[in-house]
């Protein structure tokens, strides 16, 4: 069968002769625009190249800063640009901008850690509302005032000024839901408890907030740090929190002519725009004959693999939703090619209801390979029909390493736990529903 590429007419006019405009054609640039501008719903908003560095100067933080000094010095070297702004976190209700080189702000100087309060929620709100990279160096011990809070743990009652709630969950949820990431570098240290004459084990945390548009950029701050080996260096631990898109890999040997098609059916037209979408034109009779000569493997598309599930979501389950978008694409084609003399109309994509019993997903969980086959109940089409077939997440439940939960909380010398960081991050991800999030899109046309 001769392979044709990209441009062909669809003679829908034979089926609807009363309409003066019923034919349309698909060109690569038009389909790319259709998908990118009108169909795709998860475009990352542009990211700023600015970096905001927030440093917790409350009492007791100096020990943590010095314990993680090598890592922090490396970080400061990387962010040493005119687009970096430093902020002092402590007593002030809104963190003020500072000159990091001024004597009163040099992080290695013990005398600079004098703040008796640690108002940490303000910088978290400021970072997660921005469109740039944020860095927050802190022990995550929120103390907003001198009032005593009464808490009950394990049947015991404690009084403390530390807020042990998941006080950052809403801000973290907002940030992660947008496809952005939060990386936590945790370094253990020992400090004196400010309320009783005892020492306690804690971690100093360097939280790095990376906008979605920068997550795959090798020049992004966190990626440069990981490239330097700080992902797991000695007792410095790294944890990533993200609900980002699934990473995919396509092993197409002949992208121009075959794409992801199997030997079961030869497509007449192929357009591969990985990692955005694939497009194929098949004769439906070729697909419907597959079960006769290949009963053990009825896939007509394959060779698309999950490189990894989203971080924190290892047990991913997938399904497939198909939509008949023939009428939608006809409207789009007419929008691109208005009748001479008529004013050009606006266009907006409206997704039709799911078309049942057309395609089904053949997912090999062991190989993590995505495959598409005809639904057993498919009876064919009576006209040239364009389908959009979305591979979507059916179920995704976050799971967390026990070591993560241990490192992101601590026990106060008085006997109670402070789980604020761990609880804020895990609860934020648990609130984000990944169900029906599109993993990949196929456009499949049958005639």
C-alpha positions as CSV (number, residue, x, y, z in Angstrom):
1,X,0.0,0.0,0.0
2,X,1.3,3.4,-0.9
3,X,2.0,5.7,2.0
4,X,0.7,9.2,1.6
5,X,1.9,12.0,3.8
6,X,0.0,14.7,5.7
7,X,-2.4,16.3,3.2
8,X,-5.5,14.7,1.8
9,X,-9.2,15.7,1.1
10,X,-12.1,14.1,3.0
11,X,-15.1,13.9,0.7
12,X,-17.7,14.5,3.4
13,X,-19.7,16.5,0.8
14,X,-20.8,13.1,-0.7
15,X,-22.6,12.5,2.6
16,X,-24.0,15.9,3.1
17,X,-24.5,17.4,-0.4
18,X,-26.9,20.0,0.8
19,X,-24.0,21.8,2.7
20,X,-21.9,24.2,0.6
21,X,-18.8,23.6,2.9
22,X,-18.4,20.0,4.0
23,X,-14.9,19.0,2.8
24,X,-11.9,19.5,4.9
25,X,-8.2,18.6,4.8
26,X,-5.6,18.0,7.5
27,X,-2.2,19.6,7.1
28,X,0.6,19.1,9.7
29,X,0.8,22.8,10.7
30,X,-3.0,23.0,11.1
31,X,-3.3,19.9,13.3
32,X,-0.3,21.1,15.4
33,X,-2.0,24.4,15.9
34,X,-5.4,22.7,16.6
35,X,-3.8,20.5,19.3
36,X,-1.5,23.0,20.8
37,X,-3.7,26.1,20.9
38,X,-7.2,24.6,21.3
39,X,-7.1,21.1,22.7
40,X,-4.2,20.8,25.1
41,X,-5.2,22.0,28.5
42,X,-2.0,21.8,30.5
43,X,0.2,24.5,29.0
44,X,2.8,25.7,31.5
45,X,2.6,29.4,32.1
46,X,5.8,31.3,31.3
47,X,8.4,31.3,34.2
48,X,10.4,34.3,35.3
49,X,14.2,34.0,35.4
50,X,14.2,35.7,38.9
51,X,15.1,33.8,42.0
52,X,13.9,34.7,45.5
53,X,16.1,33.4,48.4
54,X,14.4,33.4,51.8
55,X,16.6,32.8,54.9
56,X,15.2,32.0,58.3
57,X,17.2,34.1,60.9
58,X,15.4,33.0,64.0
59,X,17.3,31.8,67.1
60,X,18.6,28.3,66.7
61,X,19.0,28.4,62.9
62,X,22.7,29.2,63.0
63,X,23.5,25.6,63.9
64,X,21.5,24.3,61.0
65,X,23.1,26.8,58.5
66,X,26.6,25.8,59.6
67,X,25.7,22.1,59.4
68,X,24.7,22.6,55.8
69,X,27.2,25.3,55.0
70,X,28.9,23.5,52.0
71,X,25.6,22.9,50.3
72,X,24.3,26.4,51.0
73,X,27.6,28.0,49.7
74,X,27.3,26.1,46.5
75,X,23.7,27.2,46.1
76,X,24.6,30.8,46.8
77,X,27.2,30.6,44.0
78,X,24.7,29.3,41.6
79,X,22.1,32.0,42.3
80,X,24.7,34.9,42.3
81,X,23.1,36.9,39.5
82,X,21.5,40.3,39.3
83,X,18.1,38.6,39.1
84,X,18.4,37.1,42.6
85,X,16.7,38.8,45.6
86,X,17.3,37.9,49.2
87,X,14.8,38.1,52.0
88,X,15.1,38.0,55.8
89,X,12.6,35.7,57.5
90,X,12.0,36.0,61.3
91,X,10.0,38.4,63.4
92,X,8.7,40.6,60.5
93,X,5.2,39.9,59.3
94,X,6.4,40.4,55.8
95,X,9.9,39.4,54.9
96,X,12.0,42.4,54.0
97,X,14.6,42.5,51.1
98,X,18.2,42.4,52.3
99,X,21.7,42.8,51.1
100,X,23.2,39.4,51.7
101,X,26.7,40.8,51.8
102,X,25.9,43.3,54.6
103,X,27.4,42.5,58.0
104,X,24.0,42.1,59.6
105,X,22.9,39.5,57.1
106,X,26.0,37.3,56.6
107,X,24.6,33.8,57.1
108,X,27.7,32.4,58.8
109,X,27.7,35.0,61.6
110,X,26.1,33.7,64.8
111,X,25.2,37.2,66.0
112,X,22.8,37.6,63.1
113,X,20.4,35.0,64.5
114,X,18.5,37.1,67.0
115,X,14.8,36.9,65.9
116,X,12.6,35.5,68.7
117,X,9.8,34.7,66.3
118,X,9.8,32.7,63.0
119,X,6.9,33.9,60.8
120,X,7.4,31.3,58.1
121,X,3.9,31.3,56.5
122,X,4.4,34.7,54.9
123,X,7.4,33.7,52.7
124,X,5.6,30.4,51.7
125,X,2.6,32.5,50.5
126,X,5.0,34.9,48.7
127,X,6.9,32.1,46.9
128,X,3.9,30.1,45.8
129,X,2.2,33.2,44.4
130,X,5.2,34.0,42.2
131,X,6.2,32.8,38.7
132,X,9.9,32.4,39.5
133,X,12.2,30.0,41.4
134,X,12.0,30.2,45.1
135,X,14.4,29.1,47.8
136,X,13.6,28.8,51.5
137,X,16.2,27.8,54.0
138,X,14.5,27.1,57.3
139,X,13.9,24.5,60.1
140,X,10.2,24.9,59.4
141,X,9.4,25.7,63.0
142,X,6.6,28.3,62.9
143,X,6.4,30.5,65.9
144,X,4.3,33.6,65.3
145,X,3.9,34.9,68.8
146,X,4.6,34.3,72.5
147,X,1.1,32.8,73.2
148,X,1.1,29.1,74.3
149,X,-0.7,26.6,72.2
150,X,-2.1,23.5,73.9
151,X,-1.6,20.2,72.0
152,X,-2.4,16.6,72.9
153,X,-0.2,13.8,71.6
154,X,-0.2,10.1,72.7
155,X,-2.5,10.9,75.6
156,X,-0.2,13.7,76.9
157,X,-0.9,17.4,77.0
158,X,1.8,19.9,76.0
159,X,2.0,23.7,75.9
160,X,4.2,25.3,73.2
161,X,4.5,28.3,71.0
162,X,5.3,26.1,68.0
163,X,2.5,25.6,65.5
164,X,2.5,21.9,64.8
165,X,-0.3,21.9,62.2
166,X,0.0,21.4,58.5
167,X,0.0,25.1,58.1
168,X,1.5,25.3,54.6
169,X,-0.8,22.7,52.9
170,X,-3.0,25.2,51.0
171,X,0.0,27.0,49.5
172,X,1.8,23.7,48.7
173,X,-1.4,22.4,47.0
174,X,-1.8,25.5,44.9
175,X,1.9,25.3,43.8
176,X,1.9,21.5,43.0
177,X,-1.5,21.5,41.3
178,X,-0.1,23.9,38.7
179,X,2.5,21.2,37.7
180,X,5.3,22.9,39.6
181,X,7.7,21.0,41.9
182,X,9.0,21.3,45.4
183,X,12.4,19.8,46.2
184,X,13.5,19.4,49.8
185,X,17.2,19.0,50.8
186,X,17.3,17.9,54.4
187,X,20.4,18.1,56.6
188,X,20.5,16.8,60.2
189,X,21.8,19.0,63.0
190,X,21.7,19.3,66.7
191,X,20.4,22.4,68.5
192,X,19.5,23.6,72.0
193,X,15.8,23.7,72.7
194,X,14.7,27.3,73.4
195,X,12.3,26.5,76.2
196,X,14.0,23.7,78.2
197,X,17.8,23.2,78.8
198,X,18.0,20.1,76.5
199,X,19.3,19.5,73.0
200,X,17.4,17.9,70.2
201,X,17.9,16.4,66.7
202,X,16.4,18.3,63.8
203,X,16.9,19.0,60.1
204,X,17.6,22.3,58.3
205,X,15.6,22.3,55.1
206,X,16.4,23.9,51.8
207,X,13.1,24.0,49.9
208,X,13.4,24.8,46.2
209,X,10.2,25.8,44.4
210,X,10.6,25.3,40.6
211,X,8.0,26.5,38.1
212,X,6.6,23.9,35.7
213,X,8.2,25.6,32.7
214,X,11.6,25.1,34.2
215,X,11.4,21.6,35.6
216,X,13.1,19.9,32.6
217,X,15.5,22.7,32.0
218,X,19.1,21.6,32.8
219,X,19.9,25.1,33.8
220,X,17.2,25.2,36.5
221,X,18.7,25.6,40.0
222,X,17.6,22.3,41.4
223,X,18.8,20.4,38.3
224,X,22.2,22.0,38.6
225,X,22.4,21.0,42.2
226,X,21.4,17.4,41.4
227,X,23.9,17.3,38.6
228,X,26.6,18.3,41.2
229,X,25.6,15.1,43.2
230,X,23.6,16.8,45.9
231,X,20.7,14.4,45.4
232,X,22.2,11.9,48.0
233,X,25.4,13.2,49.4
234,X,26.4,11.9,52.8
235,X,23.6,12.7,55.3
236,X,22.1,15.4,53.0
237,X,18.9,13.8,51.7
238,X,16.8,14.9,48.8
239,X,13.1,14.5,48.3
240,X,10.9,15.6,45.4
241,X,7.2,16.4,45.5
242,X,5.4,16.7,42.2
243,X,2.2,15.9,40.4
244,X,3.8,16.6,37.0
245,X,3.1,14.9,33.7
246,X,4.1,11.3,33.1
247,X,7.5,11.0,31.4
248,X,7.2,9.1,28.1
249,X,9.5,7.4,25.6
250,X,8.6,6.6,22.0
251,X,10.6,3.8,20.2
252,X,9.4,4.5,16.7
253,X,11.9,3.0,14.1
254,X,10.3,4.8,11.1
255,X,8.6,7.9,12.5
256,X,7.8,9.4,9.1
257,X,6.0,6.4,7.5
258,X,4.9,4.1,10.4
259,X,5.2,5.9,13.7
260,X,3.8,3.7,16.5
261,X,1.8,1.4,14.2
262,X,2.3,-2.3,14.5
263,X,2.7,-4.9,11.7
264,X,-1.0,-5.6,12.1
265,X,-2.0,-2.6,10.0
266,X,-0.3,-0.1,7.7
267,X,-1.3,3.5,8.1
268,X,-1.9,5.6,5.0
269,X,-0.9,8.8,6.7
270,X,1.4,9.4,9.7
271,X,2.2,12.6,11.6
272,X,4.3,12.2,14.8
273,X,4.5,15.2,17.0
274,X,5.9,13.4,20.1
275,X,5.6,14.3,23.0
276,X,2.4,16.2,22.1
277,X,0.5,13.7,19.9
278,X,0.4,11.2,17.0
279,X,-1.9,11.2,14.0
280,X,-2.8,8.2,11.9
281,X,-5.2,7.5,8.9
282,X,-6.2,3.8,8.6
283,X,-8.6,1.9,6.5
284,X,-11.0,0.5,9.0
285,X,-11.3,-2.8,7.2
286,X,-7.6,-3.3,7.8
287,X,-8.0,-2.9,11.5
288,X,-11.1,-5.0,11.7
289,X,-9.3,-8.0,10.1
290,X,-6.6,-8.0,12.8
291,X,-8.3,-10.5,15.2
292,X,-8.5,-13.0,12.3
293,X,-4.8,-13.3,11.6
294,X,-3.4,-12.0,14.9
295,X,-5.7,-13.2,17.7
296,X,-3.1,-13.0,20.4
297,X,-2.1,-9.4,19.7
298,X,-4.8,-7.1,18.3
299,X,-3.0,-3.8,18.9
300,X,-2.6,-1.5,16.0
301,X,-0.6,1.1,17.9
302,X,2.3,0.5,20.4
303,X,6.0,1.4,21.1
304,X,5.0,4.2,23.5
305,X,6.4,3.6,27.0
306,X,6.0,5.2,30.4
307,X,9.5,6.3,31.4
308,X,8.2,6.8,34.9
309,X,5.0,7.6,36.7
310,X,4.7,11.0,38.4
311,X,6.9,11.3,41.4
312,X,5.1,10.1,44.5
313,X,2.6,8.1,42.4
314,X,4.2,4.7,41.6
315,X,1.0,2.6,41.3
316,X,-0.4,4.4,38.2
317,X,-3.4,2.9,36.4
318,X,-4.4,4.0,32.9
319,X,-7.4,3.9,30.6
320,X,-8.4,5.4,27.2
321,X,-11.1,7.9,26.3
322,X,-12.1,8.2,22.6
323,X,-14.0,11.2,21.2
324,X,-15.5,11.6,17.7
325,X,-14.2,15.1,16.8
326,X,-15.1,15.0,13.1
327,X,-17.6,17.8,13.5
328,X,-15.2,19.8,15.7
329,X,-12.4,19.6,13.2
330,X,-14.7,20.5,10.3
331,X,-15.6,23.6,12.2
332,X,-11.9,24.3,12.8
333,X,-11.2,23.8,9.1
334,X,-14.0,26.2,8.1
335,X,-12.6,28.7,10.7
336,X,-9.2,28.5,8.9
337,X,-10.8,28.7,5.4
338,X,-13.8,31.0,5.5
339,X,-16.1,31.5,2.6
340,X,-14.9,34.4,0.5
341,X,-16.6,37.6,1.5
342,X,-17.6,36.3,4.9
343,X,-16.1,37.7,8.1
344,X,-13.8,35.3,9.9
345,X,-15.4,33.7,12.9
346,X,-13.8,32.9,16.3
347,X,-13.1,29.3,17.2
348,X,-13.1,27.4,20.5
349,X,-12.7,23.7,21.0
350,X,-15.6,21.9,22.6
351,X,-14.9,18.3,23.6
352,X,-17.8,16.0,22.7
353,X,-19.0,13.2,25.0
354,X,-16.8,10.0,25.2
355,X,-17.5,7.7,22.2
356,X,-17.9,4.2,23.7
357,X,-16.9,0.9,22.1
358,X,-14.4,2.4,19.6
359,X,-10.9,1.8,21.0
360,X,-9.5,0.2,24.1
361,X,-6.2,0.4,25.9
362,X,-3.8,-2.5,25.8
363,X,-1.4,-1.6,28.6
364,X,1.5,-3.9,29.4
365,X,2.2,-3.0,33.0
366,X,5.4,-5.1,33.1
367,X,7.0,-3.3,30.1
368,X,5.1,-0.1,30.9
369,X,4.1,0.0,27.2
370,X,1.0,1.7,25.9
371,X,-1.0,0.0,23.2
372,X,-4.3,0.8,21.4
373,X,-6.7,-1.7,19.8
374,X,-10.2,-1.7,18.5
375,X,-12.9,-2.3,21.0
376,X,-14.4,-5.8,20.6
377,X,-17.8,-4.2,20.1
378,X,-16.7,-1.8,17.4
379,X,-18.9,-2.2,14.3
380,X,-17.2,0.4,12.0
381,X,-18.0,3.9,10.7
382,X,-20.2,4.9,7.7
383,X,-18.2,8.0,6.9
384,X,-14.6,9.2,7.2
385,X,-14.3,9.8,11.0
386,X,-11.7,11.6,13.0
387,X,-11.2,10.4,16.6
388,X,-9.2,11.9,19.4
389,X,-8.0,9.1,21.7
390,X,-6.6,10.2,25.0
391,X,-4.6,7.9,27.2
392,X,-5.6,9.1,30.7
393,X,-4.9,8.3,34.3
394,X,-7.6,6.1,35.8
395,X,-6.2,5.9,39.3
396,X,-3.2,7.4,41.1
397,X,-2.7,7.3,44.8
398,X,0.3,9.0,46.4
399,X,2.8,6.9,48.3
400,X,5.6,8.1,50.4
401,X,8.9,6.6,51.5
402,X,8.9,6.1,55.3
403,X,12.4,7.7,55.4
404,X,10.9,10.8,53.9
405,X,8.3,11.0,56.7
406,X,11.0,10.6,59.3
407,X,13.3,13.2,57.9
408,X,10.6,15.9,57.4
409,X,9.4,15.9,61.0
410,X,11.1,15.9,64.4
411,X,10.5,15.4,68.1
412,X,10.8,18.3,70.4
413,X,12.9,17.8,73.5
414,X,9.8,18.2,75.6
415,X,8.3,15.0,74.0
416,X,6.0,16.0,71.2
417,X,6.3,15.7,67.5
418,X,6.4,18.6,65.0
419,X,5.1,17.0,61.7
420,X,4.3,20.3,59.9
421,X,6.5,20.0,56.8
422,X,5.8,16.3,56.2
423,X,2.1,16.7,56.8
424,X,1.8,19.8,54.6
425,X,3.5,18.2,51.6
426,X,1.8,14.8,51.8
427,X,-1.6,16.2,52.4
428,X,-1.1,18.7,49.5
429,X,-0.4,15.8,47.1
430,X,-3.2,13.7,48.5
431,X,-5.7,16.5,47.7
432,X,-4.6,16.7,44.0
433,X,-6.7,14.3,41.9
434,X,-4.9,13.1,38.9
435,X,-7.8,11.1,37.6
436,X,-8.5,11.8,33.8
437,X,-5.3,13.7,33.4
438,X,-4.2,13.2,29.8
439,X,-0.9,11.2,29.4
440,X,-0.8,11.1,25.6
441,X,-3.1,11.9,22.7
442,X,-3.7,10.0,19.4
443,X,-5.6,11.3,16.5
444,X,-6.9,8.3,14.6
445,X,-8.9,8.7,11.4
446,X,-10.9,5.8,9.9
447,X,-12.6,5.4,6.5
